[in-house]
């Protein structure tokens, strides 16, 4: 049997209206050049509000609001990602794992580092607290700044400069200017090819002027999710046996909008997306199998997405109410899930925005190139953040009362 229809609008909690009202009040500009939501999606392969752990590569740029406990490669193949003033990997918390990862470009860790880090293309590394891990600079001169105690190993194989505030562990510099440090030497210093080690009253480290994470990343992307959830569907989904086909019907701006429930994805089904001239496809997804306030969904292994890379940069999946999402097969398109703990065991072809992330599959860099209905959401003013917080608090409280009823 074949059926084709514009799916009825999924039932959304009234709390979304309250969140939308609060978020609209919070939206504004902070500073002269705030990042819009479109700019964030074009520059980053992963934006994670809380903690991050992954045993596979993130091919593009990543920013993490919490701690990184496991990682592989970062920014190795950014593809068509827009140029950015941000590091290839930027961690607002700590690098807490004893794992090893590599990065092309610069690395910024505001907290401490205990991992083994390989910088493959020169650049710089900043650690805001102590370093007990291993930092290796390869393929170019590296500027390494440890704004705390170094008890680990720093090796710059291609020259560069090291500055350390605190007692040093082991430092080896082959060429470049060498080391400036404060305190006494507790480890070994190996300076070669003109590099020198100098003890000084101050190492002269200036911490990077990073923007506030919540106002720069979390607030505008959460607001974007709410904004997109309010768009009316203009496109149809066709279900024929085990085939699920998204037929885009773009408006004059080239934007197609779908509204679906997760119950649409049946076992042993194949999902196809027909762009039909659309340059931007927004798919609002509602988890309709919630238990109390938990709205978690796992895509079945038997659900297959046809040619996901063919539309990855033009499709945005907005998981409106999801608190948890698990991807089992290769998935194409930007994943906007600001409330969710996201995990994957297969590649995701597109940017991932999540409350937290723990995966074992690669994140492939396919920056979102489509337009966003109603424009883009920019960073809110600091005063608006209070409204933003009140709105989210109200969202949680009212959703809880609704579930209890």
C-alpha positions as CSV (number, residue, x, y, z in Angstrom):
1,X,0.0,0.0,0.0
2,X,1.2,3.5,-0.9
3,X,0.3,6.6,1.0
4,X,1.5,10.1,0.5
5,X,0.6,13.1,2.6
6,X,1.8,16.1,4.4
7,X,2.2,14.6,7.8
8,X,0.0,16.0,10.6
9,X,1.9,18.3,12.8
10,X,3.4,16.3,15.7
11,X,2.0,17.2,19.1
12,X,4.5,19.4,20.8
13,X,4.4,20.3,24.4
14,X,3.1,23.8,25.2
15,X,6.4,24.3,26.9
16,X,7.9,24.9,23.5
17,X,5.8,28.1,23.2
18,X,7.1,29.3,26.5
19,X,10.7,28.5,25.5
20,X,10.3,30.2,22.2
21,X,9.0,33.4,23.9
22,X,11.9,33.4,26.3
23,X,14.4,32.8,23.6
24,X,13.0,35.5,21.3
25,X,13.4,38.0,24.1
26,X,17.0,36.8,24.6
27,X,18.1,37.2,21.0
28,X,20.2,40.2,20.1
29,X,23.8,41.1,19.4
30,X,26.7,40.8,21.8
31,X,29.8,42.7,20.7
32,X,30.5,44.0,17.2
33,X,30.8,40.7,15.4
34,X,28.7,38.0,17.0
35,X,28.5,34.5,15.4
36,X,25.2,33.8,13.8
37,X,23.8,30.2,13.9
38,X,24.5,29.9,10.2
39,X,28.2,30.9,10.8
40,X,28.5,28.3,13.6
41,X,27.1,25.5,11.4
42,X,29.5,26.5,8.6
43,X,32.6,26.6,10.7
44,X,32.3,23.6,13.0
45,X,31.9,19.9,12.6
46,X,30.9,19.4,16.3
47,X,29.5,21.8,18.9
48,X,28.9,20.0,22.2
49,X,27.5,21.9,25.2
50,X,28.7,19.4,27.8
51,X,31.2,16.5,27.8
52,X,32.7,14.9,24.7
53,X,34.1,11.4,24.1
54,X,34.7,9.6,20.8
55,X,37.1,6.9,19.7
56,X,36.9,8.0,16.0
57,X,37.9,11.1,14.1
58,X,36.1,14.5,13.9
59,X,37.2,15.6,10.5
60,X,36.4,19.2,11.0
61,X,36.7,21.9,13.7
62,X,35.2,21.1,17.2
63,X,34.2,23.1,20.2
64,X,33.4,21.5,23.6
65,X,31.8,23.3,26.5
66,X,32.7,20.6,29.0
67,X,35.5,18.0,29.2
68,X,37.0,15.8,26.6
69,X,37.7,12.3,27.9
70,X,38.5,10.6,24.6
71,X,39.3,11.6,21.1
72,X,41.1,10.5,17.9
73,X,41.8,13.0,15.1
74,X,40.4,16.5,14.9
75,X,40.3,18.9,11.9
76,X,42.0,16.4,9.7
77,X,39.8,16.8,6.6
78,X,37.6,20.0,7.2
79,X,36.5,20.0,3.6
80,X,34.5,23.1,2.7
81,X,34.2,24.4,6.2
82,X,34.3,28.2,6.4
83,X,37.5,29.9,7.6
84,X,37.4,30.6,11.3
85,X,39.4,32.4,14.0
86,X,38.8,29.5,16.4
87,X,41.1,26.6,17.0
88,X,40.8,23.2,15.3
89,X,39.8,21.9,18.8
90,X,38.6,24.2,21.6
91,X,37.8,22.8,25.0
92,X,36.3,25.0,27.6
93,X,36.8,22.3,30.3
94,X,39.6,19.8,30.8
95,X,41.2,17.2,28.6
96,X,40.8,14.4,31.2
97,X,41.7,11.2,29.3
98,X,45.0,9.4,29.1
99,X,44.2,8.7,25.4
100,X,46.1,10.0,22.4
101,X,44.7,12.2,19.7
102,X,46.1,14.3,16.8
103,X,45.0,17.6,15.5
104,X,45.7,19.8,12.4
105,X,46.0,23.4,13.4
106,X,45.8,24.9,16.9
107,X,44.5,23.5,20.2
108,X,43.0,25.5,23.1
109,X,42.2,23.9,26.4
110,X,41.0,26.3,29.1
111,X,41.5,23.7,31.9
112,X,44.1,21.1,32.3
113,X,45.5,18.4,30.0
114,X,46.4,14.8,30.8
115,X,46.2,13.4,27.2
116,X,48.8,12.7,24.6
117,X,48.5,15.4,21.9
118,X,50.1,15.4,18.5
119,X,50.0,18.7,16.6
120,X,50.6,17.7,13.0
121,X,50.7,21.0,11.1
122,X,52.4,23.5,13.4
123,X,50.1,26.0,15.0
124,X,49.8,26.6,18.7
125,X,48.6,25.0,21.9
126,X,47.3,26.7,25.0
127,X,46.6,24.9,28.3
128,X,45.0,27.1,30.9
129,X,45.9,25.0,33.9
130,X,48.4,22.2,34.5
131,X,49.8,19.8,31.9
132,X,50.5,16.2,33.0
133,X,50.2,14.8,29.5
134,X,52.4,14.6,26.4
135,X,52.4,17.4,23.8
136,X,54.3,16.7,20.5
137,X,54.7,19.4,17.8
138,X,55.3,18.0,14.3
139,X,55.3,19.4,10.8
140,X,56.1,23.0,11.7
141,X,57.0,25.4,14.5
142,X,54.7,25.3,17.5
143,X,54.0,27.9,20.1
144,X,53.1,26.1,23.4
145,X,51.8,28.0,26.4
146,X,51.1,26.2,29.7
147,X,49.5,28.7,32.1
148,X,50.2,26.4,35.0
149,X,52.4,23.6,36.2
150,X,53.9,21.2,33.7
151,X,54.7,17.7,35.0
152,X,54.4,16.1,31.6
153,X,56.4,16.0,28.4
154,X,56.6,18.7,25.8
155,X,58.5,18.0,22.6
156,X,58.7,20.4,19.6
157,X,60.4,18.5,16.8
158,X,60.3,21.3,14.3
159,X,61.2,24.2,16.5
160,X,59.1,26.8,18.2
161,X,58.6,28.4,21.6
162,X,57.5,27.1,24.9
163,X,56.3,29.2,27.8
164,X,55.4,27.7,31.1
165,X,54.1,29.2,34.3
166,X,55.3,26.9,37.1
167,X,57.8,24.1,37.6
168,X,58.6,22.1,34.5
169,X,58.6,18.5,33.7
170,X,60.4,17.4,30.6
171,X,60.8,19.8,27.7
172,X,62.6,19.2,24.4
173,X,62.9,21.9,21.7
174,X,64.7,21.3,18.4
175,X,65.3,24.8,16.9
176,X,63.3,27.9,17.4
177,X,63.6,30.2,20.4
178,X,63.3,27.5,23.1
179,X,61.8,27.8,26.5
180,X,60.9,30.5,29.0
181,X,59.8,29.2,32.4
182,X,59.1,30.3,36.0
183,X,60.0,28.3,39.1
184,X,62.7,25.7,39.4
185,X,63.5,22.8,37.1
186,X,62.2,19.4,38.3
187,X,62.7,17.5,35.0
188,X,65.0,17.5,32.0
189,X,65.5,20.3,29.5
190,X,66.9,19.5,26.1
191,X,67.5,22.5,23.9
192,X,69.0,21.8,20.4
193,X,69.8,23.8,17.2
194,X,70.0,27.2,18.9
195,X,67.1,26.8,21.2
196,X,67.7,28.1,24.8
197,X,66.0,27.7,28.2
198,X,65.5,30.9,30.2
199,X,64.2,31.2,33.8
200,X,62.2,34.4,34.3
201,X,60.0,36.0,36.9
202,X,57.2,35.8,34.4
203,X,56.7,33.6,31.4
204,X,54.7,36.4,29.7
205,X,51.7,34.2,28.9
206,X,48.5,36.0,27.7
207,X,45.5,33.7,27.8
208,X,43.4,33.8,24.7
209,X,40.4,36.1,24.8
210,X,37.7,33.4,24.2
211,X,34.1,34.4,24.1
212,X,31.6,33.1,26.6
213,X,30.5,29.6,25.6
214,X,26.9,29.8,26.6
215,X,26.2,33.1,24.8
216,X,28.3,32.4,21.7
217,X,27.3,28.8,21.0
218,X,24.6,27.3,23.3
219,X,22.1,30.1,23.3
220,X,21.9,30.8,19.6
221,X,21.8,27.1,18.6
222,X,19.1,26.4,21.2
223,X,17.1,29.3,19.9
224,X,17.6,28.1,16.3
225,X,16.1,24.7,17.2
226,X,13.0,26.4,18.7
227,X,12.7,28.8,15.8
228,X,12.8,26.0,13.2
229,X,10.3,23.9,15.2
230,X,7.8,26.7,14.6
231,X,8.0,26.5,10.8
232,X,5.0,25.0,9.0
233,X,5.6,21.9,6.8
234,X,5.4,22.4,3.1
235,X,6.6,19.0,1.9
236,X,5.4,15.5,1.9
237,X,6.6,12.0,3.0
238,X,5.7,9.0,0.9
239,X,5.5,5.6,2.5
240,X,5.3,2.6,0.3
241,X,6.0,-0.8,1.9
242,X,9.4,-0.5,3.4
243,X,10.3,2.6,1.4
244,X,10.2,6.0,3.1
245,X,10.7,8.9,0.7
246,X,11.0,12.6,1.6
247,X,9.8,14.6,-1.4
248,X,10.9,18.2,-1.0
249,X,8.6,21.0,-2.3
250,X,10.8,24.1,-1.8
251,X,9.3,27.5,-1.4
252,X,10.5,30.5,-3.4
253,X,13.5,30.7,-1.2
254,X,14.5,27.1,-1.9
255,X,13.5,25.9,1.6
256,X,11.6,22.7,2.2
257,X,10.2,21.9,5.6
258,X,9.0,18.5,7.0
259,X,7.4,17.6,10.3
260,X,7.7,14.0,11.3
261,X,7.6,11.7,14.3
262,X,10.3,9.1,15.0
263,X,7.6,6.3,14.7
264,X,7.8,6.9,11.0
265,X,11.1,4.9,10.8
266,X,9.9,1.3,10.6
267,X,12.2,-1.7,10.9
268,X,13.8,-2.9,7.6
269,X,13.0,0.4,5.9
270,X,15.0,2.4,3.4
271,X,15.0,6.2,3.6
272,X,15.4,8.4,0.5
273,X,15.5,12.2,0.3
274,X,14.6,13.8,-3.0
275,X,15.7,17.4,-3.0
276,X,13.8,18.4,-6.2
277,X,15.5,21.7,-6.5
278,X,15.6,22.5,-2.8
279,X,18.8,24.2,-1.5
280,X,17.7,23.8,2.1
281,X,15.8,21.0,3.8
282,X,14.6,21.3,7.4
283,X,13.3,18.2,9.0
284,X,11.7,18.8,12.4
285,X,11.7,15.5,14.3
286,X,9.5,14.8,17.3
287,X,10.3,11.8,19.6
288,X,6.9,10.3,20.2
289,X,7.9,7.5,22.6
290,X,8.8,9.5,25.6
291,X,8.8,8.0,29.1
292,X,8.1,10.7,31.7
293,X,10.5,13.5,30.8
294,X,12.9,11.2,28.9
295,X,12.5,11.4,25.1
296,X,15.2,9.0,23.8
297,X,15.3,7.4,20.4
298,X,17.6,4.8,18.8
299,X,17.6,4.3,15.0
300,X,17.3,0.6,14.3
301,X,20.2,-1.2,12.6
302,X,17.7,-2.2,9.9
303,X,16.9,1.5,8.9
304,X,19.1,2.5,6.0
305,X,19.6,5.9,4.6
306,X,20.2,6.0,0.8
307,X,23.2,8.0,-0.4
308,X,23.5,10.2,2.7
309,X,26.5,12.2,1.4
310,X,24.5,13.3,-1.6
311,X,22.4,15.7,0.5
312,X,24.5,16.0,3.7
313,X,25.3,19.7,3.3
314,X,21.7,20.7,2.4
315,X,19.7,18.9,5.1
316,X,19.2,19.8,8.7
317,X,17.5,17.4,11.1
318,X,16.1,19.3,14.1
319,X,15.5,16.9,16.9
320,X,13.1,19.2,18.8
321,X,12.4,17.3,22.0
322,X,15.0,14.5,22.0
323,X,16.9,14.0,25.2
324,X,18.9,11.1,23.7
325,X,19.6,9.9,20.2
326,X,21.6,6.9,19.0
327,X,22.7,6.5,15.4
328,X,23.4,2.9,14.2
329,X,23.9,3.4,10.5
330,X,25.5,6.1,8.4
331,X,23.4,9.3,8.6
332,X,23.5,12.4,6.4
333,X,22.8,16.0,7.3
334,X,23.4,18.4,10.2
335,X,22.1,17.0,13.5
336,X,20.6,19.8,15.7
337,X,19.9,18.2,19.1
338,X,20.5,20.8,21.8
339,X,18.8,18.8,24.5
340,X,20.2,15.4,23.7
341,X,22.9,13.0,24.6
342,X,24.0,11.8,21.2
343,X,25.9,8.7,20.4
344,X,26.9,6.9,17.1
345,X,28.6,3.7,16.0
346,X,28.7,4.7,12.3
347,X,29.6,7.9,10.5
348,X,27.5,11.0,10.7
349,X,28.0,13.1,7.5
350,X,27.4,16.6,8.8
351,X,27.7,18.9,11.8
352,X,26.6,17.6,15.2
353,X,25.1,19.9,17.8
354,X,24.4,18.1,21.0
355,X,24.1,18.5,24.8
356,X,26.7,15.8,25.2
357,X,28.4,13.3,22.8
358,X,29.8,9.8,23.3
359,X,30.5,7.9,20.1
360,X,32.6,5.4,18.2
361,X,31.8,6.6,14.7
362,X,33.5,9.3,12.6
363,X,32.0,12.8,12.2
364,X,32.5,13.8,8.6
365,X,32.7,17.5,7.7
366,X,29.8,18.5,5.6
367,X,29.0,22.1,6.7
368,X,25.4,23.1,6.3
369,X,25.1,25.4,3.2
370,X,21.3,25.8,3.1
371,X,19.3,28.9,4.1
372,X,17.5,29.1,7.4
373,X,13.8,30.3,7.4
374,X,13.4,33.7,9.1
375,X,17.1,34.5,8.9
376,X,19.7,33.3,11.4
377,X,19.9,33.6,15.2
378,X,22.8,35.6,16.6
379,X,24.5,35.7,19.9
380,X,22.3,37.2,22.6
381,X,23.3,40.2,24.8
382,X,24.6,39.3,28.2
383,X,21.4,40.7,29.8
384,X,19.3,38.4,27.6
385,X,21.0,35.3,29.0
386,X,19.0,35.7,32.2
387,X,15.8,35.6,30.2
388,X,17.2,32.6,28.3
389,X,17.9,30.7,31.6
390,X,14.4,31.6,33.0
391,X,12.8,30.3,29.8
392,X,14.7,27.0,30.0
393,X,13.8,26.6,33.7
394,X,10.2,27.2,32.8
395,X,10.4,24.7,30.0
396,X,11.6,21.9,32.4
397,X,9.1,22.7,35.2
398,X,6.0,22.9,32.9
399,X,7.0,19.8,31.0
400,X,7.4,17.9,34.3
401,X,3.9,19.0,35.4
402,X,2.4,18.0,32.1
403,X,4.0,14.5,32.3
404,X,2.7,14.1,35.8
405,X,-0.8,14.9,34.7
